[in-house]
Amino acid sequence: MRPVPTLLIVLGVALTAALGVWQYGRAHLRLDRQAQIEQAEHAPVIELARGPNARAYALSDVANRRVRVTGHFLQNRVVYLDNRPRNELPGFYVVMALQVTPERVVLVNRGWLPRDLRDRAAIMPYPTPAGDVTIEGLAQPDPSRAFELGHGGSAAGLMIRQNLDAGDYARETGLPLQPFVIMQTNDTGDHLLRDWPAPASGADRNYGYMAQWFGMSLILALLGLRMAYKRGRRLANPAQNMRRI
């Protein structure tokens, strides 16, 4: 084979093989992270204290952990996350602020509420516990994120939105929000549905990319072998090559 094509093929094989190995490593990192999340979910429940000397929790302290907290819902601080279908039925996630102490509020994703099919902006009635209520659930960075074009439905005062960021909502409302959201799992008699989907690791996608890169590497390697074989035959039969000329 000539030096330049040989070098290009060798570089191509090395590069695609390296990318395949990188995707393999990414897949295992995702699986390890998924295992850590599952382990955290089965760890003992973290009690979020509400006394005057209760500590504040960072997201890293409680992420993907089961937590329990007592407070009262602020019914005037509720957001309905739109486009959250369930069993092909349209609906909302009900996200409401829970006052734990005067200086501490946490957002709670209370569950799924079906949409009124006659009026898209209408909210079907659901009960909210009065007074103190104990909430159990998983602490997450956000209450559920869906695809959104631009920032529609995130202006101040709108109850129906596409997504909700706890930090932005804290600045918008002035509430002393904790940097996490509780995905409620216990029943408080509100008839909302809370069969939260298990988070996917995403490793399958990396394995797919890995197979593609290794496939390309194999094709390039076979192409190089074929070119070397043909080159070797030409060199072994110089007389035949002269007749072709």
C-alpha positions, 0 to 999 in steps of 0.5 A, a space after each residue: 500500500 502507498 504510505 498516505 492511504 495506509 496512514 489514513 486508514 490506520 488513523 481512521 481505525 485508531 480514531 473510530 476504535 478509540 471513540 468506541 472505547 470512549 462510548 463504552 466507558 460512558 455507558 459504564 459511568 451511566 450504569 454506575 450512576 444509576 446504581 448509586 441512585 438506586 442505592 440512595 433511594 433504598 437508604 434510610 429516610 432523611 427527616 427534614 427537621 423544622 425547628 428554629 435550629 434546623 439545618 438547611 440541606 443542600 441538593 447534594 445532601 438529599 439528591 435521590 434520597 427518600 425524605 420526610 418533612 412536615 409543613 402546610 401547603 401554600 395553596 396560592 403558590 401552585 404551578 401546573 406543569 403542562 404536557 404530562 400525559 399518562 396512559 395517553 391522557 393529557 394532564 398536569 403535574 401539580 407542584 405546590 409550595 410547602 411551608 416548613 418554617 417561616 424561613 424555609 419552603 420546599 416545592 412538592 410535586 404532589 402528583 398527576 391531575 387529568 386535564 379538563 378536556 372541555 377547557 384546556 386552561 381549566 383545572 379540575 378540582 382536587 383536595 389539599 390537606 388543611 393545616 400541617 401534613 407530613 410529606 414523604 418522597 424522593 428529593 430531585 433537582 427539578 419537578 419534571 422537565 419536558 421539551 420546551 420551545 423558548 420560555 413559554 409559560 414561565 412568566 410571573 403569575 402564570 399557573 400553567 407552565 411547561 417547566 419550573 426551575 426552583 431557583 427561578 421560582 424562588 426569585 420570582 416569588 420571593 419564597 425561601 425555597 430549598 434547592 430541591 423538589 420532593 416527588 411525593 410518594 405517600 398518600 394524603 387523600 388528594 386522589 392525585 396519581 404518583 406512579 413516578 417513572 423510574 429514571 433511565 440510565 441512558 446507557 443503551 444509547 451509549 452502547 448503540 454509539 459504541 457499536 457504530 464506532 466499532 463497526 466503522 473501525 472494522 470496516 476501515 480495517 477490512 478495507 485496509 486489508 483488501 487494499 494491502 492484498 491487492 497491492 501484494 498481488 500486483 507486486 507479486 506479478 509484475 509481468 501481468 501488470 506490464 501486460 495490463 499497461 
